[in-house]
């Protein structure tokens, strides 16, 4: 009998991985308290941002919702591998052509499950980058609160003691607080734009590679189906002996080579703008470039790194900051909880073992 040649047994880096090294494993694959059901999704979504600064609540909820998305993708990838193995097991008892083709289809479907797992790791790059914007927002909140507090104190004194000498002192503090807040807001604006573009560049690049490779596997899967003889036979008639073992192995090898050698430059699908969209986009880029000329912003963020000056308060320094920083991970940690990394799914032999025929 034949045996399954699992795709990329040696696991050598692909051309895409050499061009763009893969990120570390996703943080969502660690131990979890509510791992599989919808209860964990609902809890994360409802509690997102409840314990953090007001400024960061909306983005904190987005980060939690993205964790739900990643958990769902992990589950899909793992179950797809199990389906691939079950397809191969079912086909083993069928006729030779069906048995061989289903065995090879199981290899392709298993590879899709592994691509899903790799996609989760790259998707986490996007989520972590968005999370950094949330942390910056949390750090800006104390500056806003200080300015608002001084403003309220001045209003209260003007109402109760219009001639109080404290008003002058507070007004001077308000001027300094507004200057500090102005610097913090400027840095928040700059970092938000930088991280937003970087985050979704990660996501769209990963999505493009994932979809292109899925299309490659789908194409070779259809080539495998052509090896199945679906010509109707009359009762008692015997089909011709199956001679497609070498062909199916060659198709699997071609698919492996296509996946290994894929790089972004060879992507089959490209997004082409219309003339109007291209003109408007170019006009916008020209405006950005023209507005950026003549402005030296190299030193505008320098005061924020001087903690002794009091101009910048990190999220971990204000009340509740430390708990908020770890909120995203602590809620799901549980000693001894199973994880995808600890699962034996990836360690199982794909397809069937070699069978010796007498």
URWO-V182446 format. One record per helix or strand of 2 or more residues. SS is the DSSP state (alpha for helix, beta for strand). FROM is the first residue (numbers start at 1). LEN is the number of residues. If there is no record, write none. Layout:
SS,FROM,LEN + SS,FROM,LEN
//
This chain:
alpha,15,5 + alpha,27,3 + alpha,38,10 + alpha,54,38 + alpha,96,65 + alpha,166,60 + alpha,245,17 + alpha,264,3 + alpha,275,18 + alpha,302,4 + alpha,307,3 + alpha,321,5 + alpha,327,4
//
